[in-house]
Amino acid sequence: MYKVAVFVGSLRRESINLQFAKALAKLGASKFTFHFVELGDVPLYNEDLWVDPPASVLRLKQDIADADAVLFVTPEYNRSIPAVIKNVVDWGTRPHGQNSWSGKPASIVGASPGNVGTAVAQAQLRSILVPLGLLLLGRPEVYFTMKPDLIDENHDIIPDSTRKFLQGYLDKFESWIAKVA
Ligand SMILES: Cc1cc2nc3c(=O)[nH]c(=O)nc-3n(C[C@H](O)[C@H](O)[C@H](O)COP(=O)(O)O)c2cc1C
């Protein structure tokens, strides 16, 4: 059973990325414990704050340290990643020499309401994370297009084909963690 720190890049209550992340957590419950990391109270990155680090920043660093792997579930904002994701990525790399991300198995997925999906955001996030030493699962890529009746109110994925695809994705993620951890 792997402990996965989940970073959902949307703070809104009805976030489709949060719904998608919860569906993945339920589908993968036999393999993973998903810990949803709180991003909303982490201040904007400011080097000065390290003198007396905010509790939210220390908690963030601890959440990463405690995890066997990390999962980013990101929306796409203006053909990029949301600021909340970049902000916690930056905090995790500091203080200098204490990069929390280094060596962590990781994966990126994302949900959007449209067909274009989160491909650009995911590609950008990938290019940010690789130099930080995260060990990213390459495939399958998951660009989830949220439609009514794909995920029910209990976080179950309704269509068999979608559930099977996502189960296959979670199996690959588990194998990847076992391989590189
Ligand atoms: C500031 C902003 C910029 C957006 N830019 C994009 C975009 O570039 N590509 C895209 O597919 N959707 C874009 N969207 C639409 C989001 O995909 C949509 O709002 C989605 O529901 C956000 O994820 P969430 O439901 O998890 O909050 C944007 C939304 C916002 C709020």
The ligand as a Tripos MOL2 file, in Angstrom:
@<TRIPOS>MOLECULE
LIG
   31    33     1     0     0
SMALL
NO_CHARGES

@<TRIPOS>ATOM
      1 C1         -8.2590   31.5220  -15.2270 C.3       1 LIG1
      2 C2         -8.7470   30.3620  -16.0580 C.ar      1 LIG1
      3 C3         -8.0940   30.0290  -17.2230 C.ar      1 LIG1
      4 C4         -8.4790   28.9130  -17.9610 C.ar      1 LIG1
      5 N1         -7.7680   28.5390  -19.0620 N.ar      1 LIG1
      6 C5         -8.0300   27.3450  -19.6640 C.ar      1 LIG1
      7 C6         -7.1540   26.8260  -20.6720 C.ar      1 LIG1
      8 O1         -6.1610   27.4280  -21.0500 O.2       1 LIG1
      9 N2         -7.4480   25.6030  -21.1930 N.ar      1 LIG1
     10 C7         -8.5340   24.8760  -20.7790 C.ar      1 LIG1
     11 O2         -8.7330   23.7520  -21.2670 O.2       1 LIG1
     12 N3         -9.3880   25.3600  -19.8500 N.ar      1 LIG1
     13 C8         -9.1510   26.5700  -19.2810 C.ar      1 LIG1
     14 N4         -9.9580   27.0400  -18.2720 N.ar      1 LIG1
     15 C9        -11.1970   26.3110  -17.9710 C.3       1 LIG1
     16 C10       -10.9430   25.2220  -16.9660 C.3       1 LIG1
     17 O3        -10.5420   24.0480  -17.6570 O.3       1 LIG1
     18 C11       -12.2140   24.9510  -16.1790 C.3       1 LIG1
     19 O4        -12.6280   26.1340  -15.5160 O.3       1 LIG1
     20 C12       -12.0410   23.8380  -15.1950 C.3       1 LIG1
     21 O5        -13.2940   23.4800  -14.6620 O.3       1 LIG1
     22 C13       -11.0870   24.2450  -14.0680 C.3       1 LIG1
     23 O6        -10.8000   23.1570  -13.2330 O.3       1 LIG1
     24 P1        -11.5670   22.9140  -11.8460 P.3       1 LIG1
     25 O7        -12.9980   22.5600  -12.2040 O.co2     1 LIG1
     26 O8        -10.8480   21.7480  -11.2550 O.co2     1 LIG1
     27 O9        -11.5050   24.1660  -11.0540 O.co2     1 LIG1
     28 C14        -9.5910   28.1550  -17.5310 C.ar      1 LIG1
     29 C15       -10.2430   28.5110  -16.3390 C.ar      1 LIG1
     30 C16        -9.8310   29.5770  -15.6060 C.ar      1 LIG1
     31 C17       -10.5220   29.9070  -14.3010 C.3       1 LIG1
@<TRIPOS>BOND
     1     1     2 1
     2     2     3 ar
     3     2    30 ar
     4     3     4 ar
     5     4     5 ar
     6     4    28 ar
     7     5     6 ar
     8     6     7 ar
     9     6    13 1
    10     7     8 2
    11     7     9 ar
    12     9    10 ar
    13    10    11 2
    14    10    12 ar
    15    12    13 ar
    16    13    14 ar
    17    14    15 1
    18    14    28 ar
    19    15    16 1
    20    16    17 1
    21    16    18 1
    22    18    19 1
    23    18    20 1
    24    20    21 1
    25    20    22 1
    26    22    23 1
    27    23    24 1
    28    24    25 2
    29    24    26 1
    30    24    27 1
    31    28    29 ar
    32    29    30 ar
    33    30    31 1
@<TRIPOS>SUBSTRUCTURE
     1 LIG1         1 GROUP 0 **** ****
